[in-house]
Structures are given as C-alpha cells and as structure tokens.
Amino acid sequence: MDQDEAPSRFDGEDTSPTTDRELKGWYSIGLAAEIFAVCGVGSFAPVTLEQLARERGVLKSDNWTPCVYPPPQENEPILARLTRRVADNVKEGDQCVVKPFGWAMSTASFALYTFSFAVFLQALVLITFSPVADYGARRKRLLLVFAFTGAIATMLYAFVVPQVYLLGSLLTIVGVICLGCTFVLLNSFLPLLAARHPNVDDKSTTALAMSVRISSKGVGLGYAAAVLAQVISIGLLTALKRAHFAYESTSLRSVLFFAGLCWTALTIPGALWMKDRPGPPLPASALRKSRLPRPVHYLIFAWSSVYRTVRTALKLHQTSLFLLAWFLLSDAIATVSGTAILFARTELHMGTIEIACLSILVTVSGIAGALLWPKVSALFRLQPKSIIVACMCLMEIIPLYGLLGFLPFVQTWGVGGLQRPWEIYPLGVIHGLVMGGLNSYCRAFYGEMIPPGSEAAFYALYAITDKGSSAVGPALVGVIVDRVGSIRPAFAFLAFLIAMPIPLIWCVDVGRGRQQAIARAERTRKGVGHEMPMTDLNGREDESVAEGLLASEDDDDIRRRS
C-alpha cells in the first residue's frame, strides 16, 4: 500500500516511501560484499598470498633454492633439471621464506602479517568515516566508491604474478578496508529503509521489527550467495586444474577475479536502484568556528566521539570488563580462523578445493549454531553468560587438539593431533557452531549494559574493539612461526588466548552492569556527566536523526568474518 511522505526532520531529508526496487538494490550490494567476505577474505585470499610468496620464496636452509619450480618444459637445460631435482629432494620440514623489504619471514607469516595490518587499517578507517555513514549527503556515493574500489582491487589479482607478490599484499589490504567500509555504509541505510517502509505503522509493525526482518533476510541471502559462490569456485578450480598452469597461484588468482567480478556485477543494481537517502548535517557543536575544510570537521568529530564514548565506558565497570573480554575473544576468533587455514595449507598440505570445502562446512555449521544455541539455552535454562562461556570452552578444543600432535605416543599412531587432513573437518564443524553462538549472544549480552539513549555510540565502540583487536593475534602468530619455523607451536598461544577472556566473562554481573548504565543515563539527563556522547540532534528520545553506522551496527553480527 502507498504511504504519504513523512515530515522532514532536517533540510534535504528524503522521506519518500521505501520501494521494493530500492530494497532489492540494498540486498544486491550486501550479496556482493558477502561473496568477497567469505570466498575472498575467509578462504582464498590467505591461501593465494601464501602461494604467491611461496612461488617467489627460497628455502631457509640455504637461502638460494627456490621453494617451487614450474613444471619441467621440453628442451630444459641440464642445470635447471639438476636444480629441480635438488629442490625436490629437500626435506619436507625445510621452511620457505621471502624477504620483503629485506626482512626474512616465512610465507605463512607473510599472509598473517598482511591481514593483521589490513585489519588494523580497517579499524582506523572505520572510525574516520563513521560520521559519513550518519551525517551528510555523500552516503551512497561513498558506498559505491568503496564497493567498486574493493571489487577492482580484487579483480586486479588476476595480474599479480609471483615476481610482484607484494602487489597481492597491497590489493588485499585495499580489499579488506573497502569491505569493512562497504558493510558500514550499507548498514547505515537499514534503519532508514525500515522507517520508510510502507508496511510500518504504529499498531501492527514497528520500524524495529521491520529492520530485523530486512536484516534477517539480508543475512540469509548473504549466506546462500556465499555458499553458492564457494561451490562455483570449486568447479572453477577443478576446471582450471586441467589446464596445467606453470604456477598453482594462477587458478587461485582466477577465483579471486571471479569474486571481484561478482562484487562488481551485484553492486551495479544497487547503484541504479538505491536512493541517496542523505543524513542530517553535522551537529552545530562539531562545526567549529575555523577555516578548516569540512572533511577535517568530520574527522575531528569522529575521533572525539570515540574518545568520549571510551571515557564513559571506563566509568561503567561491568561494561568495560566485558569490552576487555571481547577484545581478547574477538582477537582469538580472528586468529584461530586465519591460522587454521594456513595450517591446513602449509602443514597438512591440503589443496585449494579441500580448503574451499572446509570453508563451506564452517559456514553451514555457523547457520546451524545460530539456530541450535537458543534451543540449548531454553532446554537447560542457561543464561547468555553461560552460553558464551560454553562456546569459548568448545573453541578450546581446536588448539588443544592440535597440541596433541606434540605427544610422542600420538605421533606413533600417525593420526590424531591434526596429523591427517581429514581431522580438520570435525574441528571446522566445532568452529562454525561456536561462531553461531558467539555472534548471537555476545552482542545481546553487551547490549544489556549500555546506557539507554547511547546504544549507537556504544555499539560503534563494540565494533571498533572487535576490528582493532583482530590485528594483534595474527601478527603474534606470524612472529611465532618465524621464530620456530612451524605453525603447530602457535596452538599453545591460541589456547592461552582463548582461555584468557573466560574468567573475565564469568565475572561480569549483567544485572549490576544494567543498573550502572541506567544510573549513568539518568545523571546525563540531569546535566551531570557531560562526557556522554551525543546520540540525538533534536533532543527526541523516541527517534534518532542519525541512523547510520552507530545506530545499525548491531545488525551486522553475522556478516563479519573472516
């Protein structure tokens, strides 16, 4: 049914009703980004980076013998054949290293360092561009800029040969940053689309219920598209394997080109069908009387908002305790995912098709976990805190099982402790089930301890903590691998990293945290505690004008992860 345009809350606001065409454009861009998030960041990008570095690397034992030789050619010189034979006879445990900028590192560490640096830069960019998602008229324009830039960077992987493997690292960093900003800007449209939907009224369907409905459909479509893209990628790899390319990275780069092509093609309908939906101008307090350009005002406003939110969070002891635990937990999640893929590739010598199947298994298990844990909670009458701790204890199985491979009697069995490739698949199921529970319960648990009226700013702090911490663990694992020459010892670090937040989560008193949050909000309304970040421009408690990054960050729980 038709709906009249609502009254404008600020000059330039688009209050026209949401159309089915506009929603399809929003879903389309979400599908595009989700395909790269799963097929690229979650599966093939780490493997491709490691393979490119390996094809350019040398053996650590002599710093001369190439780690990988292309297949022998007809009329190949005798010296090249002898060198190839020497390389083939090198012991399996010899480490393959590269020396970017003169710094020797293993090929697995090279991939870990790349993603660690990419995630760190992504967190900085998310903070810097957060006001653009909430304020101003450039929301859609920047969404398309980030989406197409990330897609083009991914497609350019097709031209990255081993001789310029560092270019692959640069393209990965650009892709990861653009992916995060695409999701942020895309989610900034969600509350606007929900509020202007024709079916929203004050009696039967609320804007919040419509937002949940749209978001849930988007997540479901994203999962389906990601699984379908993984299946197509497996078929593409199988077909390209018959071509007998000189380097294995050629087929991997082709898959990334396919992911970038999907990102580009599915972004086009969004560019054509979505409306601009501009946000309000920056609040008057952010526009200082100076000759600074407007982008500088946005930058100052973004970082000062985060600073004020952090100050407030530190005064809420239960909330800050959970954020500390979440910092460690999110780092553990990101580190386990990346380390597992590289371990499967370098230690278990699994092929790209096997790793793609592992990624599909983890995704499907994540869907099952999201549906299973609420039933477990209801059956045993468990509190959210208990579910989170149970998930973390289950995640401990992954590194502890890998450490079994150090035991001599397990080594004599030839199986157990991740000595065989098939052993990683049951661990992938566990990882997916755990992620399905953590994605659902951590955000809801945290939401109980947020001061009323400041949900937007505190969910932004939650996301920044997530992204910022995810850069630490992979870098430390890279250092361990460079020092000891193997990924397996890093399982001890992963076990410690997963165990650290467990007592912190258990000590969080959500009831007391809720009381502290409410008391802080009451003090703010009475004019005490001015450090509370501003979340409403018009002083209205029932509706926020800025409905972007901060207001919708909580709807992006399942999308991220990689």
N, C-alpha and C positions, 0 to 999 in steps of 0.2 A: 504494500500500500504506500501511497505517497505521504510525504511528511513535509510540512512547511519549514522553511529555514528558521533556525533558532536565532534569537537576538545576538548580535556580536558583542563579545566581551572586550575587544580591542580593535583598533583600526586595522583593516586588511584581513580580518579573520574570515576563513572560508567556512560558512555554516551550512553549505548545501548538503543534502542527504547523501549518505554512502550508497553507492550503486554496486550491483553485482560485478560489473566490469572492473570497478576500482578494487574490489576485494580479490578478484582473480589476478589483477596485476600485483597486488601485495603478496599473494600466495606464490606467484611465479618467481618473484625475486627471492623469496625465502627458500624455495626449492633449489634455485640456482646456487645460493650460498651454501646450503646444506650439503649439496653434492660435493663441493670442494672441501668442506669441513671434514667429511667422512672419507671420501676417496683420496683427497689430496693430503691434508694435514694429518688425518688419522691413519692413513695406510701407506700411500705410495710416495709421498714427498720424503719422509725419512729414509726409506729404502733407496730411493733414487739418489739422494745426496750421498749416502754411504757408498753406493755402487759407482757413482761418478768419481768420488775420491779414490776408491779402490783401483779403478782403471787408470788413475793417474799416479797412484802411490807406489812406494817401493817397500821391500822387506826391511824390517828394522834390524835384522841380523847383520846385513852388510850395507844398507843404505844405497843400494845400487840396483839389485834385481827387481824388475817390475813385478807387482803383485798379480797382474792379469795380463796375459798375452792374447791378442786376437787369434782366431783360428788360423792354422797354417795355410799359406797360399801356395799355389803352384810356382815352381822355379824359385822357391825361397832360398836365400843364401845359406850356406852351410853354417856360418857363425850364428845366424838367427835361430837355426834349428837347435844347435847346441845350447844356446842361451835358454831357449824354451824348455829343453829337457832338464836343465839345471833347475829352473823355476818350478817345474812340475814335481821334482823330487825333493823340494824343500819340505821340512817337517811341517805338519799341519798347524802346530801351535805358534809358528812364527807370526809376529804381528805386522800388519800392513799400516804404514804411516804415510802421511802427507806433511808438507811443510809450508802452509800458507803464511806469508809474511815472515818466513824464517823460523816459525815456531812449529816444532815437530809434535804431531798428535796422531792418534790412531784415527782410522776412517770412521769408526763408530763415534768417537768423541767429536769429530768434526760435525756430524749431524746433530749431536746433542747440544754442542755449543751454539750452532746456528739457531736451533729452536729456542734455546734459552734466551739468546739475545733478541730474537724476534718477539717473544712474549713480553720481555721487559719493555721494548719499544712500544709494543701494542698497548701496554698499561699506561704509558706516558701519553700516547696519542689519544686514548680514550678519555683521559682526564682533560686534556687540552680541548677536545672537540665536544665535550659534553654539553656546553651551552648551546651549540649549534643544533643539537637534537631537540632542545627545549624552546629556544628563542630564535627569532629572526625568520627571514623568508627564503633561506638557502637550503632548507632541509632536503627537499627532493633532489636538487641539483647536486649537492654533495653526496647523497646516497648513490646517485648514478655515477659520479666521478670515482668514488671508491670501488663500486662494483665492477665497472669496466676496467679500471686500472688493475685490480686484482686479477680479473679474468685474462687480460692481455699479458700480464706478468706470468701467469700460469701457462698460457699457450706458448710463450717465448721459450719455455723449457725445451721445446722441440729442436731448438738450435743450439742448445748447450752441449758441447762435446767435452770429453774428459780433459782436453788441453785448457779449457776455461771453466773448470769445475767451480771456481769461486763465483762465477756468474750465477750458477744454480743456487748458491747460498744467498746471494743478493735477491734473486727473484722469490725465493722462499720467504725471506723477511718481508718483502713488499706484499706478497700474497697474504701472509698471516695478519699483518697490520690492516690491510684492506678488508679482510674477512671480519675482523672484530668490529671495525667501524661500520661495515655494511649491516651487521646484525643490530648494532646500537641504533643507527639511524632508521632502520626498518621497523624496529620495535617502537620508535617514537611515534609512528603513525597509528599504532594499535589502539590506544585509548581514544584517539580522535575518530577512527573508523567505527569503534564501538559506540561512542556517544552520539554519532550522527546516523547510526543505522536506523532505517525506517521502523524496525520492529521494537525499538526501545521506547518504553513509556514508563510512567511512574507506578503502574499497577502490576503488570504481568512480568515484564522483562526489564531488568535494570541494566545500566551501562556496564557494570562489573560482570554480570552474568554473560552479557554478550561478548565482552572482552575475553572471558575464559573460554567461551565457545569458539570464537575465532582463533584464539591462540592454540587451543587443543587440536583443532582441525589442521592448523598450520604445522604443528609438531608431528601429527600423524602422517600428513602428506610428505613432510620432510624425511621422516624415517623410511617411508615407502620408496621415495625417489632415491635415497641414498643406497638402499639395498639393491634396487634395480640397476643403478649405475655401477655398483660393485659387480653384479652379475655380468653386465655388458663388458666391464673391464676385464673380467676373467676370460670371456670369449675373445676379446681383442688380444690379450696376451697369448692365448693359445694359438690364434691365427698368425700372429707376428713371430711366434717361436719357430714356425716352419720356414720363415724367410732366412734364417741363419745369418743374422746380422753379425758384424765384426765384434760389437760390444753389446753386452746384455742391457746396458743402460738405454739403448735405442728404443726397445719396446716399452721400458718404463717411462721414458720421456713422452712416448706416444700416448700412453694412458693419461699422463698429466695434461697433455694437449687436449685430449678428449674432455677431461674435467673442466678445463678452461673454456672450451668451446660450449659446453653445456651451460656454464656460468654466463657466458655472453648471450647465448640464444635465449635463455629463460629470463634474462634481465630486460630484454627488448620489450616484451609485453608490459612489464611494469613501467617502463619509461613512457609507453604510449597510453596506458590506461589509468595510471595513478594521478591524482590531483596534487597540486603543490602543498596544500594544507599548511600555510605558514603559521609560525608560532608568534607569541607576543614579542614586543621589543624587550631588550634588557631592562631590568628594573632601574629606576632613577638612581638608586644608590650605587649601581655598578657603573654608571656613566659619569665618570669624574670630570671635573672642570679642567680639562687639559687639552693639548693639541695632539694627543696620541691618536693614532688611527683606531677605527672601530674594532678591527681584529685584535688589537692589543687589549682593549677593554674586555673582549670575550675571554682572552687568555687569563687576565688578572682575575676576572670573575670566577672562572673555572677553578683555578688553584686556590683562591681564597675560600671558596665554598667548601672544598675538600678539607682545608685546614680547620675551618670552623666545625665541620662535622666530626673530625678526629678529636678536637678538644672536647666536644660534647660527649662522644663515645667513651673517652677516658674517664669521665666522671660517673659513667654508668658501669659499675664494676662487673656485674654479671654479663652485660653486653660485650664489654671489652675482653672479658675472659673467653667468651665464645669466639670473638673475632681472632684472638690469638690462636685458639684451637683450629679455627677454619683456615688460618694462614698456613699452619703446618699440614692440615689434612688435604687442602687443595694442592699443595706442593707435592704431597705424597701421591695423589691421584695422577697428576700430570707426569710425574717421574716414573711411576710404575708403567703407565701406558707406553711412553716413549722407549723406556729401557727394554720392555718385553718385546717390542717389535724388532729392535736392533739385536737383541739376544737371539731371537728366532732366526734372524738373517745371518749373523756372523758366527754364532756358536753352534746352533743347530743346523745351519746351512740349509734353511728352508727356502724354497723358491718363491717367486712373487705370487704365483697362483695360490700356493698354500697359505701365504700371509693374507691374501685377499679373502680367502675362505675364513680365516681366523677373525678378520675384521667383521665379516657378515655375522658370524656366530656371536661375537660380543654385542653387536647392535641388536640382534634378535633377543639375546638374553637380557639386555637392558630394558627392552619393552616388557618382557616377562617379569622382570624385577619390579618395575613400576606398578604392575598390576598385582603382584604377589605380596609385597610387603604390607600394604594396607590390610589385606586379609589376615596375615600373620599377626599384625598388631591387634586387630579386633578379636581374633581367636584366643590369644593369650593375654589380652588386655594390657598390652605394653604401651608405655609412654613413648613419645617421639625420641627422647633421650636414649632410651633403651634400644630402640631400633637403630639409631645412629651408631651406638657402641657395638651392637651386634654386627653391623655391616663392617665396621673397622676391624673387628676381630676376625671376620671371614676374610678380609683382604690380607691379613697377616699370613694366611695360608700360602699365598703366592710366593713371597720371598723366602719363607721358611722351607717350603718345598724345594725351592732352588738351592738352598744351602745344604740340603741332604746330599747333593752331589759331591760334597767335600768328604763325606764319610767313606773310609776305605771299603767297608763291607758292602755299602750301597754301590760303590764303583765296580766291585766284583760281579754284582748282579747284571750290570750292563743296562739296567733300566731303573727308573726312579731318580728323583733329584734332577729332573729335566735333562736326562741323557739322551732321550729319544724325541724326535719331533712331535710325535702324536701326544706326548704328555702335556704339551702346552694348551691343547684344545679344552680339556676339562678346566684348566685354570682360567681360560678365556670365558667359560660359562660363569665361573665364580665372579670374575671381574665385572661382567655385564650385570649380573644380579645385584652385586654390591652397588654399582653405579646407579642402577634404577632406584634403589632405596635412598642413597645419599642425595641424589638430585632432588628427590621429592621432600625429604624430611629436614634436611639441613636448613633450607630456605624458610620453611614453615616454622621451624624451631626458633630461628633467628628473628622472624617477624613478630613473635610474641613479646620480644624485649625491645621493641622500637618505640620511642616516644610518639604518641598519637599526633598526627599532623606533620611528621618528619619522615614518613616512610620513603619518600623519593630519595632524599639525600642519604639515608642510611642503607638503602638497597644499592645505591651507587658505590658507597664505601665497601659493601659486601663484594661487589663485582671487582672493584679495584684491588681489594685484598686477594681475591681469587687469582686475577691475572698477574699481579705483582709477585706473589709467592711462587707461581709456576715457573719462574725463571731461575730459581735458586737450585732446586733439586737436580734438574738435568745437567747443569753446569758442574755440580759437585760429582755426579756420576761420571761425567767426562774426565774430570781430574783423576778419579779413582782408576778408570780404565787406562789412562795414560801412564799412571804410576805402576800398576801391576800387570798390565798387558792383557786383561781379560774382563769381561762384563760380570762373570759369576760372582766375584768378591763384592760387587756393588749390592748384591742381595742383602748383605748384612746391614749396609747403610739404609736400604729400603725398609727392612724390618724395624730398625730403630726409628726411622722417620714416621712410619705408620703408627708405632706404639706411643710416640710422644703425645699426640693430642687426646688419647683415650682417657687418661685421668683428668685432663682439663675439661673435657666434655662432661664427664661424670660429676665433676664438682660444680657445674653450672646449675644454679637454682632458678628455674624459669619463672616460678611464682614471685620470687624476690626480685628478679630482673624486671618483670612486668610492673611491679609496684614502683621500682626506681624510675622506670621510663614514664609512667603516668605522673609521678611526682615532679619529674623534670619538666614535663609538658605543662603542668599546672603553674609551676614557677615562671615559665616562659610567658604564659598568658598574662601573668600578673606583672610582667615587666622585669623579672629577675632572670639572670642567665641569658644575656643578650647574645651569647655566642651560638645559640641555636640557629642553624641555617634557615634561611627564609625559603619556604616552600609554596607560598601563595602570594600573588601580587595584589589581589584585590581585597584581602582580608576575609575571604569567604572560607568557611570551614567545610562546606559541603562539596565544593568543586574546586579543583586546582586549575589555574590557567596554563601553567607549564606542564604538559602531559607527555614529555618525551622520554629521554634516556632514564631519568631517575624515576619517573612515575611508572615506567613499564619494564624496568629491568627484571622484575620478579617473574615475568612471563618467559624469560629466556633460559629457564633452568636446564632443559634437556639438550638444547641446541649446542652448547659449547662443549666440546670435547670430542679433543682431541686428543 
